[in-house]
Amino acid sequence: MTEKFICPYCERLLTEKHYCVSCKKDFSIEAAHTNEGTLPDYQIAQQDYIDNVCFHLLKEFIPTSNWDIRQIGTIRDALINVLIKFHGKKEYDLYPWLLEPEDTISM
């Protein structure tokens, strides 16, 4: 059985080698980690970076704030929406996720 993955940018199927022909991007590392159920270290670091930026912003206004992922998540969602809408950033670059399998096929 082999899973086919969807490109997180254009939502088209990746090739068997996890390459997006449309976006000209290789997702083989991401696909391997998705099969293991985890993100690559560099993507975890990116998520941590965004969450820490949001926490530091919260601390600027409420210095006594403690780490609260619900509050951080609310700020993160707003920040990501602004960066996408007004600055042309891609959500997957800002806060990556596991690739989504399209379906499972028999080989």
Residue pairs with C-beta under 8 A, 6 or more apart in sequence:
1 104
1 105
1 106
1 107
2 16
2 104
2 105
2 107
3 35
3 101
3 102
3 103
3 104
4 13
4 14
4 101
4 102
4 103
4 105
5 13
5 14
5 18
5 27
5 31
5 34
5 99
5 100
5 101
5 102
6 12
6 13
6 14
6 99
6 100
6 101
6 102
7 13
7 14
7 20
7 22
7 23
7 25
7 27
8 27
8 91
8 92
8 96
8 97
8 99
8 100
9 20
9 23
9 25
9 90
9 92
10 20
10 22
10 23
12 20
12 21
12 22
13 102
14 20
14 27
14 31
14 99
15 21
17 26
17 28
18 26
18 27
18 28
18 30
18 31
19 25
19 26
19 27
19 28
20 27
27 99
29 40
30 39
30 40
30 43
30 96
30 98
30 99
31 99
33 39
33 40
33 43
33 98
34 98
34 99
34 101
37 98
38 44
38 98
39 47
39 96
39 97
39 98
43 96
46 93
46 94
46 95
46 96
47 95
47 96
50 76
50 79
50 80
50 94
50 95
51 69
51 72
51 76
53 79
54 72
54 75
54 76
54 79
55 65
55 67
55 72
57 75
58 65
58 71
58 72
58 75
59 65
65 71
76 95
80 89
80 91
80 94
80 95
83 89
83 94
84 90
84 91
84 94
